[in-house]
């Protein structure tokens, strides 16, 4: 690890080291259980599930999807403002190609639709926080909670989301979930995809041979721990079974693992470099407290202004006025190979 040349970021990005987000997303649960809970929970929204099923990347290329998705999420949270804008702009273009028909309703899905983007964004931020509080240091204070959701709102400006729709508190997040619950559904495809995501068997293929037995055990542990974070009604919908006793036992074991085995930034980075090599250079400067070239945080508005671009929401609204109607399924090749290549 010490031999790695970690390139400093240009600036602290939109949040910086004093943010609650850096503390929560920087804890080991964020990129393990928090991330797994995110992708599993997201699949119960039918329009998102339809886009995932049509592109087929989650099932056919799980390691690549994990690496690139985690890279993007980490870029918005930890990378410099210039890179955050570039990554968001690329992802907006990729998502513009992902449109089709949701089979249950027959209505159009659109990967860039603000409602879909809001579901993805809030599920991510809530899941990471939930895992942090359940298996890590414990609950945020009321003040920290308000700051966290304010930072969530800042990050939403890198998607097509209306920032006014982002919850300002934990209670507003609960209310959002209550509104979304009647819209959740699970088809056979949903349950198959969720089971695939929970199994996460691809992790064992990413580590050296001498770590494979440990990786297999860790994968099973994180699967059980992720299930322990899911509400009972969602488990029932997904055909997921785990008793309350199992929840209690796995929670206690997982807390111990994060307290002992993954307590240091170096141990997190060692594992991360194996399973998500694209994410490693994104988070390493922040995890190791390497100063950026310019000691400043940059607001989203200023970041997009410096890049000479309008924000994703404005871009999306303009595109909606001129694009043709969606037809059929999304193409299998959505341009993912170009994701997050900034030169």
C-alpha positions as CSV (number, residue, x, y, z in Angstrom):
1,X,0.0,0.0,0.0
2,X,2.8,2.4,0.9
3,X,4.4,1.9,-2.5
4,X,1.2,3.1,-4.3
5,X,1.5,6.6,-5.8
6,X,-1.8,8.2,-4.9
7,X,-2.5,11.1,-7.1
8,X,-4.0,14.0,-5.2
9,X,-7.4,15.4,-6.3
10,X,-7.7,18.9,-7.6
11,X,-9.9,20.1,-4.8
12,X,-12.1,18.6,-2.0
13,X,-15.1,18.2,-4.2
14,X,-18.6,19.3,-3.2
15,X,-18.5,18.0,0.4
16,X,-15.0,17.8,1.9
17,X,-13.5,16.3,5.0
18,X,-15.7,18.2,7.4
19,X,-18.8,16.8,6.0
20,X,-20.9,14.1,7.7
21,X,-21.0,12.3,4.3
22,X,-17.2,11.7,4.3
23,X,-17.5,10.1,7.7
24,X,-20.5,7.9,6.8
25,X,-19.4,7.0,3.3
26,X,-15.8,6.5,4.5
27,X,-16.8,3.8,7.0
28,X,-16.3,0.2,5.8
29,X,-20.0,-0.6,5.8
30,X,-20.6,1.9,3.0
31,X,-18.9,0.0,0.3
32,X,-20.0,-3.5,1.5
33,X,-23.3,-3.9,3.2
34,X,-24.5,-0.4,2.5
35,X,-23.9,-0.8,-1.2
36,X,-25.4,-4.3,-1.3
37,X,-28.5,-3.1,0.5
38,X,-28.8,-0.3,-2.0
39,X,-28.8,-2.4,-5.1
40,X,-31.1,-5.0,-3.6
41,X,-33.6,-2.4,-2.4
42,X,-33.6,-0.6,-5.8
43,X,-34.8,-3.6,-7.7
44,X,-38.3,-3.5,-6.1
45,X,-39.1,-0.4,-8.1
46,X,-40.7,-1.8,-11.3
47,X,-39.5,0.8,-13.7
48,X,-35.9,0.6,-12.5
49,X,-36.1,-3.2,-12.5
50,X,-37.3,-3.1,-16.1
51,X,-34.3,-1.1,-17.2
52,X,-31.9,-3.4,-15.4
53,X,-33.5,-6.5,-16.9
54,X,-33.4,-5.0,-20.4
55,X,-29.7,-4.0,-20.3
56,X,-28.8,-7.3,-18.5
57,X,-25.5,-5.9,-17.2
58,X,-26.2,-6.8,-13.6
59,X,-26.7,-10.5,-14.4
60,X,-24.1,-10.9,-17.1
61,X,-21.3,-8.6,-15.8
62,X,-21.8,-8.3,-12.1
63,X,-18.1,-7.5,-11.2
64,X,-17.9,-4.8,-13.8
65,X,-21.2,-3.3,-12.7
66,X,-20.2,-3.3,-9.1
67,X,-16.8,-1.7,-9.9
68,X,-18.2,1.1,-12.1
69,X,-21.3,1.8,-10.0
70,X,-19.2,2.1,-6.8
71,X,-16.7,4.2,-8.7
72,X,-19.4,6.7,-9.7
73,X,-21.0,6.9,-6.2
74,X,-17.6,7.4,-4.7
75,X,-16.7,10.0,-7.3
76,X,-19.6,12.3,-6.4
77,X,-18.9,11.9,-2.6
78,X,-15.1,12.0,-2.6
79,X,-13.5,13.2,-5.9
80,X,-12.8,16.7,-7.0
81,X,-15.6,18.9,-8.4
82,X,-14.2,18.7,-12.0
83,X,-14.3,14.9,-12.0
84,X,-17.7,14.8,-10.4
85,X,-19.1,17.0,-13.2
86,X,-17.4,14.9,-15.9
87,X,-18.7,11.6,-14.4
88,X,-22.3,12.9,-14.0
89,X,-22.2,14.2,-17.6
90,X,-21.1,10.8,-19.0
91,X,-23.6,8.9,-17.0
92,X,-26.4,11.2,-18.2
93,X,-25.5,10.4,-21.8
94,X,-25.4,6.7,-21.1
95,X,-28.8,6.8,-19.3
96,X,-30.3,8.7,-22.2
97,X,-30.1,5.5,-24.3
98,X,-31.9,3.4,-21.7
99,X,-35.6,3.7,-22.4
100,X,-38.3,1.1,-23.0
101,X,-41.5,-0.5,-21.7
102,X,-42.2,-1.6,-18.2
103,X,-43.9,-5.0,-18.6
104,X,-46.4,-4.8,-15.6
105,X,-47.9,-1.5,-16.6
106,X,-46.9,-1.2,-20.3
107,X,-45.7,2.3,-19.5
108,X,-42.4,3.8,-20.6
109,X,-39.4,3.7,-18.4
110,X,-36.6,6.2,-18.7
111,X,-33.4,5.8,-16.8
112,X,-32.9,9.5,-16.6
113,X,-36.5,10.2,-15.3
114,X,-36.2,12.4,-12.2
115,X,-38.5,10.0,-10.2
116,X,-36.2,7.0,-11.0
117,X,-33.1,9.0,-10.2
118,X,-34.6,10.2,-6.9
119,X,-35.3,6.6,-5.9
120,X,-31.8,5.5,-6.8
121,X,-30.2,8.5,-5.0
122,X,-32.2,8.3,-1.8
123,X,-32.0,4.5,-1.5
124,X,-28.2,4.8,-1.8
125,X,-27.9,7.5,0.9
126,X,-30.4,5.9,3.2
127,X,-28.8,2.4,2.9
128,X,-25.3,3.6,3.5
129,X,-26.5,5.6,6.6
130,X,-28.5,2.6,7.9
131,X,-25.6,0.2,7.6
132,X,-23.3,2.8,9.3
133,X,-25.6,3.2,12.3
134,X,-26.5,-0.5,12.6
135,X,-23.0,-2.0,12.3
136,X,-20.7,0.9,12.9
137,X,-20.4,3.8,15.3
138,X,-24.1,4.2,15.9
139,X,-26.8,6.9,15.3
140,X,-26.0,10.4,14.1
141,X,-27.0,13.3,16.3
142,X,-30.0,15.4,15.2
143,X,-27.7,18.1,14.0
144,X,-25.5,15.6,12.1
145,X,-28.7,14.0,10.6
146,X,-29.8,17.4,9.2
147,X,-26.4,18.1,7.8
148,X,-26.3,14.6,6.1
149,X,-29.6,15.1,4.3
150,X,-28.5,18.7,3.3
151,X,-25.4,17.1,1.8
152,X,-27.6,14.5,0.1
153,X,-29.4,17.4,-1.5
154,X,-26.2,18.9,-2.8
155,X,-25.2,15.6,-4.4
156,X,-28.6,15.3,-6.1
157,X,-27.6,18.2,-8.3
158,X,-25.4,15.8,-10.3
159,X,-28.5,13.9,-11.4
160,X,-31.8,14.9,-13.0
161,X,-33.5,15.2,-9.6
162,X,-35.4,18.3,-8.5
163,X,-33.4,19.2,-5.3
164,X,-36.6,20.3,-3.7
165,X,-37.8,16.7,-3.6
166,X,-34.9,15.5,-1.5
167,X,-35.8,14.9,2.2
168,X,-34.4,17.3,4.7
169,X,-34.5,14.9,7.7
170,X,-34.8,11.3,8.7
171,X,-38.5,11.8,9.2
172,X,-39.0,13.1,5.7
173,X,-37.1,10.1,4.4
174,X,-39.5,7.8,6.2
175,X,-42.4,9.7,4.6
176,X,-40.8,9.2,1.2
177,X,-40.5,5.5,1.8
178,X,-44.2,5.4,2.9
179,X,-45.2,7.1,-0.3
180,X,-43.1,4.7,-2.4
181,X,-44.2,1.4,-0.7
182,X,-47.4,1.0,-2.7
183,X,-45.4,1.3,-5.9
184,X,-43.1,-1.6,-5.0
185,X,-43.5,-4.9,-6.8
186,X,-41.6,-8.2,-7.3
187,X,-41.9,-10.4,-10.4
188,X,-40.0,-13.6,-10.9
189,X,-37.3,-11.5,-12.6
190,X,-37.1,-9.3,-9.6
191,X,-36.7,-12.2,-7.2
192,X,-34.0,-13.8,-9.4
193,X,-32.1,-10.5,-9.7
194,X,-32.3,-9.9,-5.9
195,X,-31.1,-13.4,-5.2
196,X,-28.2,-12.9,-7.6
197,X,-27.2,-9.6,-6.0
198,X,-27.4,-11.0,-2.5
199,X,-25.2,-14.0,-3.4
200,X,-22.5,-11.7,-4.9
201,X,-20.5,-14.8,-6.0
202,X,-18.3,-12.7,-8.3
203,X,-16.4,-11.4,-5.3
204,X,-14.6,-14.7,-4.9
205,X,-13.3,-14.4,-8.5
206,X,-11.7,-11.0,-7.8
207,X,-9.3,-11.8,-5.0
208,X,-6.1,-13.8,-4.9
209,X,-6.3,-17.6,-4.4
210,X,-5.1,-17.4,-0.8
211,X,-8.0,-15.1,0.2
212,X,-10.8,-17.0,-1.6
213,X,-11.8,-19.0,1.5
214,X,-12.0,-15.8,3.6
215,X,-13.8,-14.0,0.7
216,X,-16.5,-16.8,0.5
217,X,-17.1,-16.5,4.3
218,X,-17.2,-12.7,4.1
219,X,-19.7,-12.8,1.2
220,X,-22.0,-15.1,3.2
221,X,-21.7,-12.8,6.2
222,X,-22.5,-9.7,4.2
223,X,-25.4,-11.4,2.6
224,X,-26.9,-12.3,5.9
225,X,-26.1,-8.8,7.4
226,X,-27.7,-7.1,4.4
227,X,-30.9,-9.1,4.8
228,X,-30.9,-8.1,8.5
229,X,-31.2,-4.4,7.4
230,X,-34.2,-5.0,5.1
231,X,-37.8,-4.4,6.4
232,X,-39.9,-7.5,6.8
233,X,-42.5,-6.5,4.2
234,X,-39.7,-6.1,1.6
235,X,-38.3,-9.5,2.5
236,X,-41.7,-11.0,2.0
237,X,-42.1,-9.3,-1.3
238,X,-38.7,-10.7,-2.5
239,X,-39.1,-14.2,-1.1
240,X,-36.2,-13.6,1.3
241,X,-36.3,-15.6,4.6
242,X,-34.3,-15.0,7.7
243,X,-35.5,-15.3,11.3
244,X,-35.3,-12.5,13.9
245,X,-32.8,-14.7,15.9
246,X,-30.6,-15.0,12.8
247,X,-30.8,-11.2,12.4
248,X,-29.7,-10.7,16.0
249,X,-26.8,-13.1,15.8
250,X,-25.5,-11.9,12.4
251,X,-25.8,-8.2,13.6
252,X,-23.6,-8.9,16.6
253,X,-21.0,-10.8,14.5
254,X,-20.9,-8.2,11.8
255,X,-20.4,-5.3,14.3
256,X,-17.4,-7.2,15.7
257,X,-15.9,-7.8,12.2
258,X,-16.1,-4.1,11.4
259,X,-14.7,-3.1,14.8
260,X,-11.7,-5.5,14.5
261,X,-10.9,-6.5,11.0
262,X,-11.9,-3.4,9.0
263,X,-11.3,-0.6,11.4
264,X,-8.4,1.1,9.6
265,X,-8.4,2.9,6.3
266,X,-5.5,0.8,5.1
267,X,-7.4,-2.4,5.6
268,X,-10.4,-1.0,3.7
269,X,-8.2,0.2,0.8
270,X,-6.4,-3.2,0.6
271,X,-9.7,-5.0,0.1
272,X,-11.2,-2.3,-2.1
273,X,-8.2,-2.4,-4.5
274,X,-9.0,-6.1,-5.1
275,X,-12.8,-5.9,-5.6
276,X,-13.2,-2.4,-7.1
277,X,-9.9,-1.2,-8.6
278,X,-11.6,1.7,-10.3
279,X,-12.8,3.0,-6.9
280,X,-9.5,2.7,-5.1
281,X,-7.9,5.9,-6.6
282,X,-11.1,7.8,-6.1
283,X,-11.3,7.3,-2.3
284,X,-7.6,6.7,-1.4
285,X,-6.7,10.4,-1.0
286,X,-9.6,11.0,1.3
287,X,-9.2,7.8,3.3
288,X,-5.4,8.6,3.8
289,X,-5.9,12.3,4.4
290,X,-3.9,13.4,1.3
291,X,-4.4,17.0,0.7
292,X,-5.8,18.2,-2.7
293,X,-4.0,20.7,-5.0
294,X,-6.4,23.4,-4.0
295,X,-7.8,23.4,-0.4
296,X,-11.4,24.2,-1.2
297,X,-14.8,22.7,-1.6
298,X,-16.9,23.8,-4.6
299,X,-20.7,24.1,-4.7
300,X,-22.5,22.1,-7.4
301,X,-23.6,25.3,-9.1
302,X,-20.0,26.6,-9.3
303,X,-18.7,23.2,-10.4
304,X,-21.1,23.1,-13.3
305,X,-20.4,26.7,-14.1
306,X,-16.7,26.1,-14.3
307,X,-17.2,23.2,-16.6
308,X,-19.3,25.4,-18.9
309,X,-22.3,23.0,-18.7
310,X,-25.8,23.2,-17.5
311,X,-26.9,20.8,-14.7
312,X,-28.2,17.4,-15.6
313,X,-31.8,18.3,-14.7
314,X,-31.8,21.2,-17.2
315,X,-30.1,19.0,-19.8
316,X,-32.7,16.4,-19.3
317,X,-35.7,18.8,-19.6
318,X,-34.2,20.1,-22.8
319,X,-33.8,16.6,-24.2
320,X,-37.4,15.7,-23.4
321,X,-38.6,18.5,-25.7
322,X,-36.8,17.1,-28.8
323,X,-36.4,13.4,-28.4
324,X,-38.5,10.7,-30.2
325,X,-40.9,8.4,-28.4
326,X,-39.4,5.3,-26.8
327,X,-39.9,2.1,-28.6
328,X,-39.3,-1.5,-27.5
329,X,-36.5,-2.5,-25.3
330,X,-33.3,-0.7,-24.5
331,X,-30.2,-1.8,-26.5
332,X,-27.9,-4.3,-24.9
333,X,-24.9,-2.1,-25.5
334,X,-25.6,1.1,-23.6
335,X,-22.1,2.6,-24.0
336,X,-21.0,1.4,-20.5
337,X,-17.5,0.8,-21.8
338,X,-17.1,4.6,-21.9
339,X,-18.3,5.1,-18.3
340,X,-16.0,7.3,-16.2
341,X,-13.2,7.6,-18.7
342,X,-12.0,11.2,-18.3
343,X,-8.6,11.1,-20.0
